Amino acid sequence: MTPVTIIIFGASGDLTQRKLIPSLFHLFIKRKTPRELFVVGFGATPYDDERFRTHLREALNQFAAYPFTEEEWALFAARLRYLQGRYTDLADFKRLGEMLRALEGEKGNRLYYLAIPPSLFSSVVDLLGLTNQLVEDGGWRRVIIEKPFGTDLQSARLLNQQLHRTLKESQIYRIDHYLGKETVQNILFLRFANTIFEPLWNRNYIASVQITVAETVGVEHRGRYYDGVGVLRDMFQNHLLQLLTLVAMEPPASFNAEALRNEKIKVLSAIPTMSEEEIVRYTVRAQYRGYRQEKDVAPDSNTPTYAALRLFVNNWRWQGVPFYLRSGKRLAQKQTRIVIRFKEPPLSMFPLPPGKRMNPNLLVLSIQPDEGIHLRFEVKAPDTLAETRSVNMEFDYARAFGPSAVPEAYERLLLDAIQGDASLFTRADESEMAWSLLEPILHTWEQKEKPALAFYEPGSEGPVEAERLLEQDGEVWL
Ligand SMILES: NC(=O)c1ccc[n+]([C@@H]2O[C@H](COP(=O)([O-])OP(=O)(O)OC[C@H]3O[C@@H](n4cnc5c(N)ncnc54)[C@H](OP(=O)(O)O)[C@@H]3O)[C@@H](O)[C@H]2O)c1
């Protein structure tokens, strides 16, 4: 493995201590990173190397999800450095460049991680460019950009233009940590490493698809950020649309970044833009009661904390199959799942009680917290003439592979970026296309204030309006 230096901007922050350092340390002790690894923290916080190490050691005590020895920590700690500097100061970036050259010798591979507020992304990349840190003369240079990537189509386009002034698209890794989850990647394996699902994976057999990302937490300490953003920007532009593309995409010709991302783009471009009338009828925006009293939230805020949408993918495979997407905060349970509802048998030869229909088959891809796959089908109830009963065939990741087999999403993504595999990162056109899909909805919600903002009780299943959205199609949330 070739040596690599990872430079983290925002190294004093929450993401670094909760996710990045625990993931890097775990990769290091599993020997998945090169032994010649350096992790350089950069930020305004006045740490030196020792205080940075102490800060990260405390973070590991709190956030490492695995046991480690003092010897392992000492080996890792020796790879950690810190440089105090400002994100807008050319002189500080020159010092960073000098420090990295001194650490690496002549040629080094560098992964820059922008774990800072998005308003600083372009300035940091510009200064890296101005100080010649992004030139690939011998070693590679890659930059991971955190989310959110823009707040609408215009700002995402502008950010892409700013990044492309200095970086080639192949050097940019836009991260969506959802794609680092094993169960999300498993959607592709389920579909394309087996032959039994794919023949059924279309409008002839599938009646509808539901994608739910439910959280129990509220805005917590992120009130100021969240109140200007809302659920559509925070969850749909990235996580939910990414899950949709993985369910709906055609089989790529190969398992490489460009082939996968080309197929995802085709799905997004097949989703028709909704008219204002459709937005009023087929979208729900809602807020949990008590949101306006949260810290740093405006007392008259109309920011939605819950949304539900009905979308279609207009291609041969999916024409007419509704995709129902919903996500919200302060809901009854934390759960991310995709439910594929198959069509009912065209004719039942079994006598059913009056008004009862045969239960449809369901394939449930459970992303979190219970990571697995469940297939619901009908069997004959014992000791009856012809009664059917629904049963589940279950696959549970932890039971099959052991409780610690599923790594933290950031581990996968950091390793992929080190190895130059961008499959699980979002390409510029993908990010812009996702924004252009949501743009009319955001406009109708925010400018025209339609449909009316609904409210729901914290700890509930969400607003009643979301139930009605499906009732129009004779469906229920599953
Ligand atoms: N935390 C998460 O779980 C999470 C999840 C998804 C995405 N993200 C994204 O990851 C990035 C970092 O998130 P984070 O939660 O770690 O952020 P954070 O803790 O608020 O900030 C990271 C660091 O950036 C510097 N900073 C913060 N605000 C600044 C400002 N206004 N001006 C200049 N410097 C500032 C601070 O470092 P210094 O003062 O030392 O320079 C701070 O420690 C953000 O883009 C965020 O949207 C985070």
PDBQT file of the ligand as one rigid body, heavy atoms in Angstrom, charges set to zero:
ROOT
HETATM    1  N1  LIG A 501     -21.532  16.042  12.585  1.00  0.00    +0.000 N 
HETATM    2  C1  LIG A 501     -22.129  15.186  11.812  1.00  0.00    +0.000 C 
HETATM    3  O1  LIG A 501     -22.556  14.106  12.222  1.00  0.00    +0.000 OA
HETATM    4  C2  LIG A 501     -22.319  15.482  10.348  1.00  0.00    +0.000 A 
HETATM    5  C3  LIG A 501     -23.154  14.646   9.601  1.00  0.00    +0.000 A 
HETATM    6  C4  LIG A 501     -23.304  14.891   8.242  1.00  0.00    +0.000 A 
HETATM    7  C5  LIG A 501     -22.636  15.950   7.665  1.00  0.00    +0.000 A 
HETATM    8  N2  LIG A 501     -21.847  16.760   8.413  1.00  0.00    +0.000 N 
HETATM    9  C6  LIG A 501     -21.142  17.863   7.742  1.00  0.00    +0.000 C 
HETATM   10  O2  LIG A 501     -19.759  17.799   8.073  1.00  0.00    +0.000 OA
HETATM   11  C7  LIG A 501     -19.210  19.094   8.196  1.00  0.00    +0.000 C 
HETATM   12  C8  LIG A 501     -18.624  19.252   9.588  1.00  0.00    +0.000 C 
HETATM   13  O3  LIG A 501     -19.639  18.988  10.537  1.00  0.00    +0.000 OA
HETATM   14  P1  LIG A 501     -19.387  19.145  12.104  1.00  0.00    +0.000 P 
HETATM   15  O4  LIG A 501     -20.658  18.696  12.760  1.00  0.00    +0.000 OA
HETATM   16  O5  LIG A 501     -18.121  18.531  12.508  1.00  0.00    +0.000 OA
HETATM   17  O6  LIG A 501     -19.293  20.739  12.206  1.00  0.00    +0.000 OA
HETATM   18  P2  LIG A 501     -18.829  21.637  13.424  1.00  0.00    +0.000 P 
HETATM   19  O7  LIG A 501     -18.438  20.807  14.580  1.00  0.00    +0.000 OA
HETATM   20  O8  LIG A 501     -19.885  22.679  13.619  1.00  0.00    +0.000 OA
HETATM   21  O9  LIG A 501     -17.594  22.406  12.775  1.00  0.00    +0.000 OA
HETATM   22  C9  LIG A 501     -16.375  21.763  12.435  1.00  0.00    +0.000 C 
HETATM   23  C10 LIG A 501     -15.243  22.729  12.693  1.00  0.00    +0.000 C 
HETATM   24  O10 LIG A 501     -15.301  23.785  11.752  1.00  0.00    +0.000 OA
HETATM   25  C11 LIG A 501     -14.886  25.009  12.370  1.00  0.00    +0.000 C 
HETATM   26  N3  LIG A 501     -16.018  25.943  12.266  1.00  0.00    +0.000 N 
HETATM   27  C12 LIG A 501     -17.295  25.751  12.642  1.00  0.00    +0.000 A 
HETATM   28  N4  LIG A 501     -18.044  26.824  12.365  1.00  0.00    +0.000 NA
HETATM   29  C13 LIG A 501     -17.236  27.724  11.791  1.00  0.00    +0.000 A 
HETATM   30  C14 LIG A 501     -17.409  29.025  11.266  1.00  0.00    +0.000 A 
HETATM   31  N5  LIG A 501     -18.605  29.610  11.264  1.00  0.00    +0.000 N 
HETATM   32  N6  LIG A 501     -16.347  29.665  10.751  1.00  0.00    +0.000 NA
HETATM   33  C15 LIG A 501     -15.148  29.084  10.738  1.00  0.00    +0.000 A 
HETATM   34  N7  LIG A 501     -14.914  27.827  11.226  1.00  0.00    +0.000 NA
HETATM   35  C16 LIG A 501     -15.940  27.166  11.732  1.00  0.00    +0.000 A 
HETATM   36  C17 LIG A 501     -14.560  24.684  13.801  1.00  0.00    +0.000 C 
HETATM   37  O11 LIG A 501     -13.175  24.382  13.861  1.00  0.00    +0.000 OA
HETATM   38  P3  LIG A 501     -12.054  25.425  14.295  1.00  0.00    +0.000 P 
HETATM   39  O12 LIG A 501     -12.704  26.515  15.104  1.00  0.00    +0.000 OA
HETATM   40  O13 LIG A 501     -11.082  24.629  15.078  1.00  0.00    +0.000 OA
HETATM   41  O14 LIG A 501     -11.491  25.925  13.012  1.00  0.00    +0.000 OA
HETATM   42  C18 LIG A 501     -15.308  23.402  14.052  1.00  0.00    +0.000 C 
HETATM   43  O15 LIG A 501     -14.719  22.592  15.027  1.00  0.00    +0.000 OA
HETATM   44  C19 LIG A 501     -20.357  20.069   7.906  1.00  0.00    +0.000 C 
HETATM   45  O16 LIG A 501     -20.325  20.405   6.535  1.00  0.00    +0.000 OA
HETATM   46  C20 LIG A 501     -21.596  19.244   8.184  1.00  0.00    +0.000 C 
HETATM   47  O17 LIG A 501     -22.703  19.691   7.447  1.00  0.00    +0.000 OA
HETATM   48  C21 LIG A 501     -21.677  16.545   9.739  1.00  0.00    +0.000 A 
ENDROOT
TORSDOF 0
